[in-house]
Amino acid sequence: MVTPANLGPKDYENLSRVAQGQFALLDEACAQRLIDAGLVLRMPASKVAGASLQLTAAGLSLIRSSDQ
């Protein structure tokens, strides 16, 4: 299981992309690693928006702490 403690530099780069709304740049395996770590949620498509990835509270906290 992937946890925030064993994420690599590429994972943090991809997490940053999700935070910036550039989730389309992630391949499925990268997205799944972040989902498995509990940092990202997959949001299904709706009538007003396409499918997307969004940060969870844990993902947002990790991004904020890396900005310090």
PDB file of N, CA, C, O and CB in Angstrom:
ATOM      1  N   MET A   1       0.830  -1.191   0.000  1.00  0.00           N
ATOM      2  CA  MET A   1       0.000   0.000   0.000  1.00  0.00           C
ATOM      3  C   MET A   1       0.866   1.242   0.000  1.00  0.00           C
ATOM      4  O   MET A   1       1.877   1.298   0.701  1.00  0.00           O
ATOM      5  CB  MET A   1      -0.940   0.005   1.202  1.00  0.00           C
ATOM      6  N   VAL A   2       0.486   2.218  -0.765  1.00  0.00           N
ATOM      7  CA  VAL A   2       1.218   3.481  -0.834  1.00  0.00           C
ATOM      8  C   VAL A   2       0.761   4.382   0.302  1.00  0.00           C
ATOM      9  O   VAL A   2      -0.438   4.545   0.529  1.00  0.00           O
ATOM     10  CB  VAL A   2       1.010   4.177  -2.208  1.00  0.00           C
ATOM     11  N   THR A   3       1.704   4.958   1.003  1.00  0.00           N
ATOM     12  CA  THR A   3       1.385   5.918   2.059  1.00  0.00           C
ATOM     13  C   THR A   3       2.161   7.203   1.782  1.00  0.00           C
ATOM     14  O   THR A   3       3.150   7.174   1.050  1.00  0.00           O
ATOM     15  CB  THR A   3       1.729   5.341   3.481  1.00  0.00           C
ATOM     16  N   PRO A   4       1.739   8.315   2.345  1.00  0.00           N
ATOM     17  CA  PRO A   4       2.484   9.558   2.140  1.00  0.00           C
ATOM     18  C   PRO A   4       3.947   9.446   2.551  1.00  0.00           C
ATOM     19  O   PRO A   4       4.798  10.152   2.010  1.00  0.00           O
ATOM     20  CB  PRO A   4       1.832  10.678   2.910  1.00  0.00           C
ATOM     21  N   ALA A   5       4.246   8.567   3.500  1.00  0.00           N
ATOM     22  CA  ALA A   5       5.622   8.412   3.967  1.00  0.00           C
ATOM     23  C   ALA A   5       6.536   7.813   2.904  1.00  0.00           C
ATOM     24  O   ALA A   5       7.743   8.057   2.934  1.00  0.00           O
ATOM     25  CB  ALA A   5       5.651   7.547   5.204  1.00  0.00           C
ATOM     26  N   ASN A   6       5.995   7.032   1.962  1.00  0.00           N
ATOM     27  CA  ASN A   6       6.873   6.424   0.962  1.00  0.00           C
ATOM     28  C   ASN A   6       6.601   6.938  -0.455  1.00  0.00           C
ATOM     29  O   ASN A   6       6.781   6.209  -1.431  1.00  0.00           O
ATOM     30  CB  ASN A   6       6.716   4.916   0.994  1.00  0.00           C
ATOM     31  N   LEU A   7       6.168   8.191  -0.559  1.00  0.00           N
ATOM     32  CA  LEU A   7       6.023   8.820  -1.865  1.00  0.00           C
ATOM     33  C   LEU A   7       7.385   9.308  -2.344  1.00  0.00           C
ATOM     34  O   LEU A   7       8.226   9.717  -1.543  1.00  0.00           O
ATOM     35  CB  LEU A   7       5.008   9.990  -1.807  1.00  0.00           C
ATOM     36  N   GLY A   8       7.589   9.262  -3.639  1.00  0.00           N
ATOM     37  CA  GLY A   8       8.826   9.741  -4.227  1.00  0.00           C
ATOM     38  C   GLY A   8       8.684  11.151  -4.766  1.00  0.00           C
ATOM     39  O   GLY A   8       7.586  11.708  -4.759  1.00  0.00           O
ATOM     40  N   PRO A   9       9.772  11.733  -5.231  1.00  0.00           N
ATOM     41  CA  PRO A   9       9.742  13.099  -5.781  1.00  0.00           C
ATOM     42  C   PRO A   9       8.734  13.247  -6.925  1.00  0.00           C
ATOM     43  O   PRO A   9       8.064  14.274  -7.029  1.00  0.00           O
ATOM     44  CB  PRO A   9      11.133  13.492  -6.274  1.00  0.00           C
ATOM     45  N   LYS A  10       8.626  12.240  -7.773  1.00  0.00           N
ATOM     46  CA  LYS A  10       7.680  12.295  -8.892  1.00  0.00           C
ATOM     47  C   LYS A  10       6.239  12.350  -8.377  1.00  0.00           C
ATOM     48  O   LYS A  10       5.391  13.024  -8.962  1.00  0.00           O
ATOM     49  CB  LYS A  10       7.870  11.072  -9.822  1.00  0.00           C
ATOM     50  N   ASP A  11       5.967  11.638  -7.281  1.00  0.00           N
ATOM     51  CA  ASP A  11       4.628  11.665  -6.692  1.00  0.00           C
ATOM     52  C   ASP A  11       4.287  13.067  -6.186  1.00  0.00           C
ATOM     53  O   ASP A  11       3.164  13.538  -6.368  1.00  0.00           O
ATOM     54  CB  ASP A  11       4.525  10.644  -5.541  1.00  0.00           C
ATOM     55  N   TYR A  12       5.241  13.725  -5.561  1.00  0.00           N
ATOM     56  CA  TYR A  12       4.998  15.084  -5.070  1.00  0.00           C
ATOM     57  C   TYR A  12       4.796  16.049  -6.244  1.00  0.00           C
ATOM     58  O   TYR A  12       3.978  16.965  -6.161  1.00  0.00           O
ATOM     59  CB  TYR A  12       6.173  15.558  -4.180  1.00  0.00           C
ATOM     60  N   GLU A  13       5.531  15.847  -7.318  1.00  0.00           N
ATOM     61  CA  GLU A  13       5.354  16.660  -8.520  1.00  0.00           C
ATOM     62  C   GLU A  13       3.942  16.466  -9.080  1.00  0.00           C
ATOM     63  O   GLU A  13       3.283  17.428  -9.475  1.00  0.00           O
ATOM     64  CB  GLU A  13       6.419  16.296  -9.589  1.00  0.00           C
ATOM     65  N   ASN A  14       3.491  15.220  -9.109  1.00  0.00           N
ATOM     66  CA  ASN A  14       2.148  14.936  -9.609  1.00  0.00           C
ATOM     67  C   ASN A  14       1.068  15.484  -8.671  1.00  0.00           C
ATOM     68  O   ASN A  14       0.028  15.950  -9.137  1.00  0.00           O
ATOM     69  CB  ASN A  14       1.965  13.429  -9.793  1.00  0.00           C
ATOM     70  N   LEU A  15       1.297  15.434  -7.387  1.00  0.00           N
ATOM     71  CA  LEU A  15       0.368  16.011  -6.428  1.00  0.00           C
ATOM     72  C   LEU A  15       0.244  17.515  -6.655  1.00  0.00           C
ATOM     73  O   LEU A  15      -0.848  18.079  -6.575  1.00  0.00           O
ATOM     74  CB  LEU A  15       0.825  15.717  -4.987  1.00  0.00           C
ATOM     75  N   SER A  16       1.356  18.144  -6.933  1.00  0.00           N
ATOM     76  CA  SER A  16       1.350  19.576  -7.243  1.00  0.00           C
ATOM     77  C   SER A  16       0.554  19.852  -8.514  1.00  0.00           C
ATOM     78  O   SER A  16      -0.160  20.852  -8.592  1.00  0.00           O
ATOM     79  CB  SER A  16       2.787  20.099  -7.396  1.00  0.00           C
ATOM     80  N   ARG A  17       0.669  18.986  -9.493  1.00  0.00           N
ATOM     81  CA  ARG A  17      -0.106  19.154 -10.731  1.00  0.00           C
ATOM     82  C   ARG A  17      -1.602  19.088 -10.457  1.00  0.00           C
ATOM     83  O   ARG A  17      -2.375  19.866 -11.015  1.00  0.00           O
ATOM     84  CB  ARG A  17       0.283  18.082 -11.757  1.00  0.00           C
ATOM     85  N   VAL A  18      -2.003  18.168  -9.606  1.00  0.00           N
ATOM     86  CA  VAL A  18      -3.420  18.071  -9.246  1.00  0.00           C
ATOM     87  C   VAL A  18      -3.857  19.363  -8.558  1.00  0.00           C
ATOM     88  O   VAL A  18      -4.930  19.889  -8.852  1.00  0.00           O
ATOM     89  CB  VAL A  18      -3.678  16.839  -8.323  1.00  0.00           C
ATOM     90  N   ALA A  19      -3.039  19.872  -7.650  1.00  0.00           N
ATOM     91  CA  ALA A  19      -3.360  21.106  -6.936  1.00  0.00           C
ATOM     92  C   ALA A  19      -3.512  22.286  -7.891  1.00  0.00           C
ATOM     93  O   ALA A  19      -4.288  23.205  -7.630  1.00  0.00           O
ATOM     94  CB  ALA A  19      -2.283  21.410  -5.903  1.00  0.00           C
ATOM     95  N   GLN A  20      -2.776  22.257  -8.986  1.00  0.00           N
ATOM     96  CA  GLN A  20      -2.826  23.335  -9.975  1.00  0.00           C
ATOM     97  C   GLN A  20      -3.874  23.104 -11.058  1.00  0.00           C
ATOM     98  O   GLN A  20      -3.998  23.900 -11.989  1.00  0.00           O
ATOM     99  CB  GLN A  20      -1.475  23.499 -10.616  1.00  0.00           C
ATOM    100  N   GLY A  21      -4.626  22.015 -10.933  1.00  0.00           N
ATOM    101  CA  GLY A  21      -5.655  21.723 -11.919  1.00  0.00           C
ATOM    102  C   GLY A  21      -5.126  21.112 -13.203  1.00  0.00           C
ATOM    103  O   GLY A  21      -5.831  21.084 -14.212  1.00  0.00           O
ATOM    104  N   GLN A  22      -3.892  20.623 -13.179  1.00  0.00           N
ATOM    105  CA  GLN A  22      -3.264  20.029 -14.362  1.00  0.00           C
ATOM    106  C   GLN A  22      -3.286  18.504 -14.287  1.00  0.00           C
ATOM    107  O   GLN A  22      -2.340  17.846 -14.718  1.00  0.00           O
ATOM    108  CB  GLN A  22      -1.819  20.529 -14.509  1.00  0.00           C
ATOM    109  N   PHE A  23      -4.359  17.948 -13.744  1.00  0.00           N
ATOM    110  CA  PHE A  23      -4.456  16.501 -13.549  1.00  0.00           C
ATOM    111  C   PHE A  23      -4.453  15.731 -14.859  1.00  0.00           C
ATOM    112  O   PHE A  23      -4.164  14.534 -14.854  1.00  0.00           O
ATOM    113  CB  PHE A  23      -5.703  16.170 -12.777  1.00  0.00           C
ATOM    114  N   ALA A  24      -4.762  16.367 -15.970  1.00  0.00           N
ATOM    115  CA  ALA A  24      -4.755  15.680 -17.269  1.00  0.00           C
ATOM    116  C   ALA A  24      -3.341  15.253 -17.660  1.00  0.00           C
ATOM    117  O   ALA A  24      -3.180  14.395 -18.528  1.00  0.00           O
ATOM    118  CB  ALA A  24      -5.348  16.591 -18.360  1.00  0.00           C
ATOM    119  N   LEU A  25      -2.321  15.827 -17.041  1.00  0.00           N
ATOM    120  CA  LEU A  25      -0.930  15.487 -17.344  1.00  0.00           C
ATOM    121  C   LEU A  25      -0.483  14.196 -16.668  1.00  0.00           C
ATOM    122  O   LEU A  25       0.578  13.668 -16.998  1.00  0.00           O
ATOM    123  CB  LEU A  25      -0.018  16.619 -16.923  1.00  0.00           C
ATOM    124  N   LEU A  26      -1.275  13.677 -15.727  1.00  0.00           N
ATOM    125  CA  LEU A  26      -0.912  12.455 -15.007  1.00  0.00           C
ATOM    126  C   LEU A  26      -1.387  11.231 -15.771  1.00  0.00           C
ATOM    127  O   LEU A  26      -2.493  11.219 -16.312  1.00  0.00           O
ATOM    128  CB  LEU A  26      -1.507  12.460 -13.589  1.00  0.00           C
ATOM    129  N   ASP A  27      -0.553  10.202 -15.813  1.00  0.00           N
ATOM    130  CA  ASP A  27      -1.037   8.947 -16.386  1.00  0.00           C
ATOM    131  C   ASP A  27      -1.806   8.192 -15.293  1.00  0.00           C
ATOM    132  O   ASP A  27      -1.753   8.564 -14.121  1.00  0.00           O
ATOM    133  CB  ASP A  27       0.154   8.078 -16.953  1.00  0.00           C
ATOM    134  N   GLU A  28      -2.501   7.158 -15.676  1.00  0.00           N
ATOM    135  CA  GLU A  28      -3.381   6.433 -14.755  1.00  0.00           C
ATOM    136  C   GLU A  28      -2.617   5.853 -13.561  1.00  0.00           C
ATOM    137  O   GLU A  28      -3.115   5.891 -12.436  1.00  0.00           O
ATOM    138  CB  GLU A  28      -4.100   5.312 -15.497  1.00  0.00           C
ATOM    139  N   ALA A  29      -1.425   5.323 -13.792  1.00  0.00           N
ATOM    140  CA  ALA A  29      -0.648   4.724 -12.696  1.00  0.00           C
ATOM    141  C   ALA A  29      -0.264   5.771 -11.653  1.00  0.00           C
ATOM    142  O   ALA A  29      -0.338   5.506 -10.454  1.00  0.00           O
ATOM    143  CB  ALA A  29       0.619   4.043 -13.247  1.00  0.00           C
ATOM    144  N   CYS A  30       0.141   6.945 -12.095  1.00  0.00           N
ATOM    145  CA  CYS A  30       0.507   8.023 -11.160  1.00  0.00           C
ATOM    146  C   CYS A  30      -0.709   8.474 -10.363  1.00  0.00           C
ATOM    147  O   CYS A  30      -0.629   8.663  -9.149  1.00  0.00           O
ATOM    148  CB  CYS A  30       1.115   9.225 -11.920  1.00  0.00           C
ATOM    149  N   ALA A  31      -1.825   8.643 -11.045  1.00  0.00           N
ATOM    150  CA  ALA A  31      -3.049   9.054 -10.372  1.00  0.00           C
ATOM    151  C   ALA A  31      -3.463   8.009  -9.342  1.00  0.00           C
ATOM    152  O   ALA A  31      -3.875   8.352  -8.234  1.00  0.00           O
ATOM    153  CB  ALA A  31      -4.178   9.280 -11.393  1.00  0.00           C
ATOM    154  N   GLN A  32      -3.355   6.749  -9.704  1.00  0.00           N
ATOM    155  CA  GLN A  32      -3.763   5.684  -8.801  1.00  0.00           C
ATOM    156  C   GLN A  32      -2.889   5.635  -7.557  1.00  0.00           C
ATOM    157  O   GLN A  32      -3.392   5.351  -6.470  1.00  0.00           O
ATOM    158  CB  GLN A  32      -3.723   4.350  -9.514  1.00  0.00           C
ATOM    159  N   ARG A  33      -1.587   5.905  -7.689  1.00  0.00           N
ATOM    160  CA  ARG A  33      -0.696   5.938  -6.513  1.00  0.00           C
ATOM    161  C   ARG A  33      -1.153   7.007  -5.523  1.00  0.00           C
ATOM    162  O   ARG A  33      -1.163   6.776  -4.314  1.00  0.00           O
ATOM    163  CB  ARG A  33       0.771   6.206  -6.944  1.00  0.00           C
ATOM    164  N   LEU A  34      -1.531   8.181  -6.041  1.00  0.00           N
ATOM    165  CA  LEU A  34      -1.984   9.260  -5.165  1.00  0.00           C
ATOM    166  C   LEU A  34      -3.335   8.936  -4.537  1.00  0.00           C
ATOM    167  O   LEU A  34      -3.591   9.284  -3.384  1.00  0.00           O
ATOM    168  CB  LEU A  34      -2.070  10.573  -5.943  1.00  0.00           C
ATOM    169  N   ILE A  35      -4.192   8.272  -5.294  1.00  0.00           N
ATOM    170  CA  ILE A  35      -5.490   7.842  -4.761  1.00  0.00           C
ATOM    171  C   ILE A  35      -5.278   6.804  -3.665  1.00  0.00           C
ATOM    172  O   ILE A  35      -5.902   6.881  -2.607  1.00  0.00           O
ATOM    173  CB  ILE A  35      -6.389   7.265  -5.887  1.00  0.00           C
ATOM    174  N   ASP A  36      -4.399   5.832  -3.914  1.00  0.00           N
ATOM    175  CA  ASP A  36      -4.104   4.788  -2.925  1.00  0.00           C
ATOM    176  C   ASP A  36      -3.511   5.366  -1.644  1.00  0.00           C
ATOM    177  O   ASP A  36      -3.726   4.827  -0.558  1.00  0.00           O
ATOM    178  CB  ASP A  36      -3.144   3.761  -3.517  1.00  0.00           C
ATOM    179  N   ALA A  37      -2.770   6.455  -1.770  1.00  0.00           N
ATOM    180  CA  ALA A  37      -2.168   7.098  -0.601  1.00  0.00           C
ATOM    181  C   ALA A  37      -3.176   7.973   0.144  1.00  0.00           C
ATOM    182  O   ALA A  37      -2.866   8.505   1.210  1.00  0.00           O
ATOM    183  CB  ALA A  37      -0.964   7.939  -1.025  1.00  0.00           C
ATOM    184  N   GLY A  38      -4.379   8.124  -0.411  1.00  0.00           N
ATOM    185  CA  GLY A  38      -5.405   8.928   0.244  1.00  0.00           C
ATOM    186  C   GLY A  38      -5.225  10.417   0.067  1.00  0.00           C
ATOM    187  O   GLY A  38      -5.771  11.206   0.839  1.00  0.00           O
ATOM    188  N   LEU A  39      -4.455  10.817  -0.955  1.00  0.00           N
ATOM    189  CA  LEU A  39      -4.165  12.230  -1.173  1.00  0.00           C
ATOM    190  C   LEU A  39      -5.033  12.864  -2.241  1.00  0.00           C
ATOM    191  O   LEU A  39      -5.150  14.088  -2.311  1.00  0.00           O
ATOM    192  CB  LEU A  39      -2.731  12.398  -1.541  1.00  0.00           C
ATOM    193  N   VAL A  40      -5.642  12.035  -3.072  1.00  0.00           N
ATOM    194  CA  VAL A  40      -6.420  12.511  -4.214  1.00  0.00           C
ATOM    195  C   VAL A  40      -7.692  11.683  -4.337  1.00  0.00           C
ATOM    196  O   VAL A  40      -7.695  10.488  -4.043  1.00  0.00           O
ATOM    197  CB  VAL A  40      -5.589  12.438  -5.524  1.00  0.00           C
ATOM    198  N   LEU A  41      -8.765  12.320  -4.769  1.00  0.00           N
ATOM    199  CA  LEU A  41     -10.029  11.649  -5.066  1.00  0.00           C
ATOM    200  C   LEU A  41     -10.329  11.792  -6.545  1.00  0.00           C
ATOM    201  O   LEU A  41     -10.043  12.828  -7.145  1.00  0.00           O
ATOM    202  CB  LEU A  41     -11.188  12.227  -4.212  1.00  0.00           C
ATOM    203  N   ARG A  42     -10.904  10.758  -7.131  1.00  0.00           N
ATOM    204  CA  ARG A  42     -11.362  10.836  -8.516  1.00  0.00           C
ATOM    205  C   ARG A  42     -12.812  11.299  -8.489  1.00  0.00           C
ATOM    206  O   ARG A  42     -13.668  10.651  -7.886  1.00  0.00           O
ATOM    207  CB  ARG A  42     -11.212   9.453  -9.259  1.00  0.00           C
ATOM    208  N   MET A  43     -13.080  12.410  -9.139  1.00  0.00           N
ATOM    209  CA  MET A  43     -14.427  12.954  -9.203  1.00  0.00           C
ATOM    210  C   MET A  43     -15.028  12.587 -10.555  1.00  0.00           C
ATOM    211  O   MET A  43     -14.450  12.907 -11.594  1.00  0.00           O
ATOM    212  CB  MET A  43     -14.424  14.498  -8.988  1.00  0.00           C
ATOM    213  N   PRO A  44     -16.179  11.924 -10.554  1.00  0.00           N
ATOM    214  CA  PRO A  44     -16.787  11.510 -11.824  1.00  0.00           C
ATOM    215  C   PRO A  44     -17.314  12.709 -12.613  1.00  0.00           C
ATOM    216  O   PRO A  44     -17.549  13.784 -12.061  1.00  0.00           O
ATOM    217  CB  PRO A  44     -17.925  10.517 -11.567  1.00  0.00           C
ATOM    218  N   ALA A  45     -17.488  12.499 -13.886  1.00  0.00           N
ATOM    219  CA  ALA A  45     -18.034  13.552 -14.749  1.00  0.00           C
ATOM    220  C   ALA A  45     -19.478  13.828 -14.365  1.00  0.00           C
ATOM    221  O   ALA A  45     -20.195  12.941 -13.901  1.00  0.00           O
ATOM    222  CB  ALA A  45     -17.938  13.152 -16.245  1.00  0.00           C
ATOM    223  N   SER A  46     -19.887  15.058 -14.564  1.00  0.00           N
ATOM    224  CA  SER A  46     -21.272  15.448 -14.311  1.00  0.00           C
ATOM    225  C   SER A  46     -21.785  16.217 -15.523  1.00  0.00           C
ATOM    226  O   SER A  46     -21.093  16.322 -16.536  1.00  0.00           O
ATOM    227  CB  SER A  46     -21.393  16.309 -13.007  1.00  0.00           C
ATOM    228  N   LYS A  47     -22.973  16.743 -15.421  1.00  0.00           N
ATOM    229  CA  LYS A  47     -23.536  17.517 -16.532  1.00  0.00           C
ATOM    230  C   LYS A  47     -22.795  18.826 -16.758  1.00  0.00           C
ATOM    231  O   LYS A  47     -22.819  19.363 -17.865  1.00  0.00           O
ATOM    232  CB  LYS A  47     -25.003  17.802 -16.277  1.00  0.00           C
ATOM    233  N   VAL A  48     -22.140  19.346 -15.734  1.00  0.00           N
ATOM    234  CA  VAL A  48     -21.474  20.645 -15.844  1.00  0.00           C
ATOM    235  C   VAL A  48     -19.953  20.565 -15.907  1.00  0.00           C
ATOM    236  O   VAL A  48     -19.298  21.553 -16.242  1.00  0.00           O
ATOM    237  CB  VAL A  48     -21.865  21.500 -14.691  1.00  0.00           C
ATOM    238  N   ALA A  49     -19.387  19.414 -15.592  1.00  0.00           N
ATOM    239  CA  ALA A  49     -17.923  19.305 -15.582  1.00  0.00           C
ATOM    240  C   ALA A  49     -17.498  17.889 -15.940  1.00  0.00           C
ATOM    241  O   ALA A  49     -18.198  16.919 -15.649  1.00  0.00           O
ATOM    242  CB  ALA A  49     -17.351  19.702 -14.202  1.00  0.00           C
ATOM    243  N   GLY A  50     -16.346  17.794 -16.571  1.00  0.00           N
ATOM    244  CA  GLY A  50     -15.779  16.491 -16.889  1.00  0.00           C
ATOM    245  C   GLY A  50     -15.179  15.839 -15.654  1.00  0.00           C
ATOM    246  O   GLY A  50     -15.112  16.447 -14.586  1.00  0.00           O
ATOM    247  N   ALA A  51     -14.751  14.612 -15.811  1.00  0.00           N
ATOM    248  CA  ALA A  51     -14.103  13.900 -14.709  1.00  0.00           C
ATOM    249  C   ALA A  51     -12.835  14.651 -14.298  1.00  0.00           C
ATOM    250  O   ALA A  51     -12.182  15.283 -15.128  1.00  0.00           O
ATOM    251  CB  ALA A  51     -13.769  12.432 -15.114  1.00  0.00           C
ATOM    252  N   SER A  52     -12.502  14.575 -13.030  1.00  0.00           N
ATOM    253  CA  SER A  52     -11.321  15.287 -12.550  1.00  0.00           C
ATOM    254  C   SER A  52     -10.729  14.580 -11.338  1.00  0.00           C
ATOM    255  O   SER A  52     -11.299  13.630 -10.802  1.00  0.00           O
ATOM    256  CB  SER A  52     -11.672  16.741 -12.201  1.00  0.00           C
ATOM    257  N   LEU A  53      -9.592  15.064 -10.936  1.00  0.00           N
ATOM    258  CA  LEU A  53      -8.949  14.635  -9.697  1.00  0.00           C
ATOM    259  C   LEU A  53      -8.939  15.829  -8.759  1.00  0.00           C
ATOM    260  O   LEU A  53      -8.688  16.956  -9.188  1.00  0.00           O
ATOM    261  CB  LEU A  53      -7.491  14.090  -9.951  1.00  0.00           C
ATOM    262  N   GLN A  54      -9.209  15.593  -7.488  1.00  0.00           N
ATOM    263  CA  GLN A  54      -9.183  16.662  -6.496  1.00  0.00           C
ATOM    264  C   GLN A  54      -8.413  16.210  -5.279  1.00  0.00           C
ATOM    265  O   GLN A  54      -8.417  15.031  -4.925  1.00  0.00           O
ATOM    266  CB  GLN A  54     -10.603  17.087  -6.105  1.00  0.00           C
ATOM    267  N   LEU A  55      -7.754  17.159  -4.641  1.00  0.00           N
ATOM    268  CA  LEU A  55      -7.016  16.858  -3.418  1.00  0.00           C
ATOM    269  C   LEU A  55      -7.964  16.518  -2.280  1.00  0.00           C
ATOM    270  O   LEU A  55      -9.035  17.111  -2.155  1.00  0.00           O
ATOM    271  CB  LEU A  55      -6.127  18.036  -3.027  1.00  0.00           C
ATOM    272  N   THR A  56      -7.571  15.574  -1.461  1.00  0.00           N
ATOM    273  CA  THR A  56      -8.279  15.320  -0.208  1.00  0.00           C
ATOM    274  C   THR A  56      -7.707  16.294   0.822  1.00  0.00           C
ATOM    275  O   THR A  56      -6.780  17.046   0.521  1.00  0.00           O
ATOM    276  CB  THR A  56      -8.127  13.807   0.263  1.00  0.00           C
ATOM    277  N   ALA A  57      -8.250  16.281   2.017  1.00  0.00           N
ATOM    278  CA  ALA A  57      -7.720  17.124   3.094  1.00  0.00           C
ATOM    279  C   ALA A  57      -6.259  16.773   3.362  1.00  0.00           C
ATOM    280  O   ALA A  57      -5.441  17.660   3.606  1.00  0.00           O
ATOM    281  CB  ALA A  57      -8.559  16.958   4.386  1.00  0.00           C
ATOM    282  N   ALA A  58      -5.929  15.476   3.315  1.00  0.00           N
ATOM    283  CA  ALA A  58      -4.538  15.047   3.544  1.00  0.00           C
ATOM    284  C   ALA A  58      -3.621  15.551   2.430  1.00  0.00           C
ATOM    285  O   ALA A  58      -2.494  15.970   2.692  1.00  0.00           O
ATOM    286  CB  ALA A  58      -4.455  13.507   3.638  1.00  0.00           C
ATOM    287  N   GLY A  59      -4.105  15.510   1.197  1.00  0.00           N
ATOM    288  CA  GLY A  59      -3.313  16.002   0.071  1.00  0.00           C
ATOM    289  C   GLY A  59      -3.079  17.498   0.161  1.00  0.00           C
ATOM    290  O   GLY A  59      -1.977  17.984  -0.092  1.00  0.00           O
ATOM    291  N   LEU A  60      -4.123  18.220   0.521  1.00  0.00           N
ATOM    292  CA  LEU A  60      -4.000  19.666   0.683  1.00  0.00           C
ATOM    293  C   LEU A  60      -3.029  20.007   1.798  1.00  0.00           C
ATOM    294  O   LEU A  60      -2.215  20.920   1.660  1.00  0.00           O
ATOM    295  CB  LEU A  60      -5.364  20.292   0.966  1.00  0.00           C
ATOM    296  N   SER A  61      -3.109  19.278   2.902  1.00  0.00           N
ATOM    297  CA  SER A  61      -2.201  19.501   4.020  1.00  0.00           C
ATOM    298  C   SER A  61      -0.751  19.257   3.612  1.00  0.00           C
ATOM    299  O   SER A  61       0.146  19.998   4.014  1.00  0.00           O
ATOM    300  CB  SER A  61      -2.576  18.599   5.194  1.00  0.00           C
ATOM    301  N   LEU A  62      -0.527  18.223   2.819  1.00  0.00           N
ATOM    302  CA  LEU A  62       0.819  17.900   2.369  1.00  0.00           C
ATOM    303  C   LEU A  62       1.360  18.993   1.445  1.00  0.00           C
ATOM    304  O   LEU A  62       2.531  19.361   1.538  1.00  0.00           O
ATOM    305  CB  LEU A  62       0.831  16.542   1.653  1.00  0.00           C
ATOM    306  N   ILE A  63       0.518  19.508   0.563  1.00  0.00           N
ATOM    307  CA  ILE A  63       0.925  20.591  -0.330  1.00  0.00           C
ATOM    308  C   ILE A  63       1.246  21.836   0.469  1.00  0.00           C
ATOM    309  O   ILE A  63       2.254  22.494   0.212  1.00  0.00           O
ATOM    310  CB  ILE A  63      -0.171  20.890  -1.362  1.00  0.00           C
ATOM    311  N   ARG A  64       0.404  22.169   1.434  1.00  0.00           N
ATOM    312  CA  ARG A  64       0.641  23.358   2.259  1.00  0.00           C
ATOM    313  C   ARG A  64       1.927  23.238   3.054  1.00  0.00           C
ATOM    314  O   ARG A  64       2.678  24.208   3.163  1.00  0.00           O
ATOM    315  CB  ARG A  64      -0.528  23.589   3.205  1.00  0.00           C
ATOM    316  N   SER A  65       2.195  22.057   3.614  1.00  0.00           N
ATOM    317  CA  SER A  65       3.398  21.892   4.420  1.00  0.00           C
ATOM    318  C   SER A  65       4.659  21.943   3.561  1.00  0.00           C
ATOM    319  O   SER A  65       5.718  22.339   4.047  1.00  0.00           O
ATOM    320  CB  SER A  65       3.342  20.576   5.185  1.00  0.00           C
ATOM    321  N   SER A  66       4.558  21.547   2.289  1.00  0.00           N
ATOM    322  CA  SER A  66       5.736  21.607   1.420  1.00  0.00           C
ATOM    323  C   SER A  66       6.006  23.021   0.933  1.00  0.00           C
ATOM    324  O   SER A  66       7.105  23.311   0.461  1.00  0.00           O
ATOM    325  CB  SER A  66       5.559  20.678   0.230  1.00  0.00           C
ATOM    326  N   ASP A  67       5.005  23.918   1.043  1.00  0.00           N
ATOM    327  CA  ASP A  67       5.184  25.324   0.663  1.00  0.00           C
ATOM    328  C   ASP A  67       5.905  26.112   1.728  1.00  0.00           C
ATOM    329  O   ASP A  67       6.389  27.210   1.453  1.00  0.00           O
ATOM    330  CB  ASP A  67       3.849  25.967   0.380  1.00  0.00           C
ATOM    331  N   GLN A  68       5.991  25.590   2.929  1.00  0.00           N
ATOM    332  CA  GLN A  68       6.593  26.306   4.049  1.00  0.00           C
ATOM    333  C   GLN A  68       8.080  26.429   3.885  1.00  0.00           C
ATOM    334  O   GLN A  68       8.750  27.006   4.741  1.00  0.00           O
ATOM    335  CB  GLN A  68       6.279  25.619   5.351  1.00  0.00           C
TER     336      GLN A  68
END
